[in-house]
Amino acid sequence: MTPTHAKENNNRRIQRLNLSLPIRFESHVNESFSWKEVARLNDLSALGADFNPCHPVKCGRLLQMTIPMPHKFVHLIFFPLEEIE
């Protein structure tokens, strides 16, 4: 799996990578209703990720997200891409 830069001509301080990884969501809306879902990650940077869950998520809702990150990309969580390349 080789990542590519999401948008080469952007002005972002930290580059985003196109990584299509599964992402697992879990949310407890109230005592009687919770949901689980698996979706795909669209892209990733050291400061954030882009994804589209199927369930509607209100601002402020607490989500538990699990991403099986390939070992060679774990360092992206701590170091900006400019320092790696």
N, C-alpha and C positions, 0 to 999 in steps of 0.2 A: 504494500500500500504506500504509494508515494503522494504526499500532499502537494497541492499547488496553491499558489497565492490566490486568494479570493478575488481581489480587485487590484490589478497591477497599477492602475492610474489613480489611486486614491491618495488622500493626504493624511492617512492615519499614521500616528506616531508608532504604533505597533501593528505589524502586518497580521492579517488573518489568513488562516489556511483552510482550504476546502478539505474537510475530512468527513466522510460519510460513515459515521459510527452509530451503532445502536445506543439509545439512551432510554433508561427506565425511569418512569415517573411514578410517584406515589403521593397521594394527597388525602388527608382526612378533612372533609368539609365540615362535618359535625359528628356527633356520637352515633348517628344511625346511617351515615352515608360517607363512603370513601371510595376511591377509585385507583386503579393501577393501569399503566399503559406503557407500551414500548413504541418509540418513534425513532426517527433518524436525526442525527446531528447534521446541520448544514455546513457550518464552519466554526473555527475555533481560533482564539488568540490567547495570549497570556492573561488577558483581563476579562475575557468573556466568551460566550458561545451563542450561536444562533440555532434555534430549533423551533419546531412547530408541533406542539401536542394537539391531539384531536379534541380533547376535552377543553371547554372554556375555562380559563384561569383568570380570576379577578386579581387586580392589583393588590398586593399585600398578602395574597394567599401563600401559605407555606407549602413548598414542594420539596420532597426528597427526590434527588436525581442521582442516578448511578450511571457512570460512563466507563465501559471497559477500555481504558486508555492503553494503547500499545506502549510497551516499555520504552521504546526509543523516543516517544513524545512526552513522557512524564516530566522531563525537565522544562518543557514549555510553560508549565504552571508557575515556575519560579523565575525564569529568565526571559526577557524580551527577545524576539526573534533576531533583531539586529545584532545582538551579542553572540548568537549562535552561528549565523551565516558568515 
